C-alpha cells in the first residue's frame, strides 16, 4: 500500500517533482505513530486522528487510479483509497 500511496499522492506534482521525492507517504499508520511516540515518553492526545482528504480523492484519484486486492477466489476486488493525512498531537 505504501508504494501505491507514493505513486497516487505524488503523480500530479510535475513542477516540483524533485521536492516531492523528499517526502514519504503512508510510512506508518496511526497505531504505528502512537506506539512510537508512547515508546519515547509521549502521550498521543485523543484529538489525534487519521483521515482521507476528500478533495484529493475527488480531484486527483477518482477516475484516474483504482486499487484492488485479490480475494480468496482469486478475483480482483476494489479497495477504498487509503488515509492520506494525519493530525498528531503528542504531549510529554
C-alpha positions in Angstrom: 0.0 0.0 0.0 2.9 2.3 0.7 4.1 2.1 -2.9 0.6 2.8 -4.2 0.4 5.8 -1.9 3.8 7.1 -3.1 2.5 7.0 -6.7 -1.0 8.3 -6.1 0.0 11.2 -3.9 2.9 12.4 -6.0 1.8 11.7 -9.5 0.4 15.2 -10.1 3.3 17.3 -8.9 5.2 17.8 -12.2 6.6 21.2 -11.4 8.1 20.3 -8.0 8.8 16.6 -8.6 12.3 16.7 -7.0 11.0 18.3 -3.9 8.2 15.8 -3.6 10.7 12.9 -3.8 11.9 14.0 -0.3 8.5 13.2 1.2 7.2 9.8 2.2 3.6 8.9 2.2 1.8 6.2 4.3 5.0 5.4 6.2 3.2 4.4 9.3 -0.5 4.2 10.3 -1.9 6.0 13.3 -1.3 3.0 15.6 2.3 2.8 14.5 2.8 6.5 15.3 1.1 6.1 18.6 3.3 3.2 19.6 6.5 5.0 18.5 5.5 8.2 20.4 4.5 6.3 23.6 7.7 4.3 23.5 9.7 7.5 23.6 7.7 9.0 26.5 4.9 10.9 24.7 1.2 10.5 25.1 -0.9 10.8 22.0 -3.8 13.2 22.6 -7.3 11.8 21.8 -7.8 14.7 19.3 -5.2 13.0 17.0 -6.8 11.3 14.1 -6.2 9.9 10.6 -8.4 10.9 7.7 -8.7 10.7 3.9 -8.8 14.1 2.1 -12.0 14.1 0.1 -10.7 16.9 -2.2 -7.7 14.8 -3.2 -9.9 11.7 -3.8 -12.4 13.7 -5.9 -9.9 15.7 -7.9 -6.8 13.6 -8.1 -7.7 10.0 -7.7 -11.3 9.1 -8.8 -11.4 8.2 -12.4 -7.6 8.2 -12.6 -6.4 5.3 -10.4 -8.1 2.4 -8.6 -6.8 0.0 -6.0 -7.7 -3.7 -5.9 -6.9 -6.7 -3.8 -7.3 -10.4 -4.6 -9.9 -12.2 -2.7 -9.8 -15.9 -1.8 -11.3 -16.9 -5.1 -8.6 -15.0 -7.0 -10.9 -12.2 -8.1 -9.9 -8.6 -8.0 -12.0 -6.6 -5.5 -11.9 -2.8 -5.4 -10.3 -1.2 -2.3 -11.1 2.2 -0.9 -8.4 4.9 -1.2 -6.2 4.9 1.9 -5.9 7.5 4.6 -4.0 10.5 3.2 -3.5 12.7 6.2 -3.0 12.5 10.0 -3.2 15.1 12.7 -0.9 14.0 15.6 -0.9 15.9 18.9 1.7 14.4 21.3 2.3 15.6 24.8 5.2 14.9 27.1 
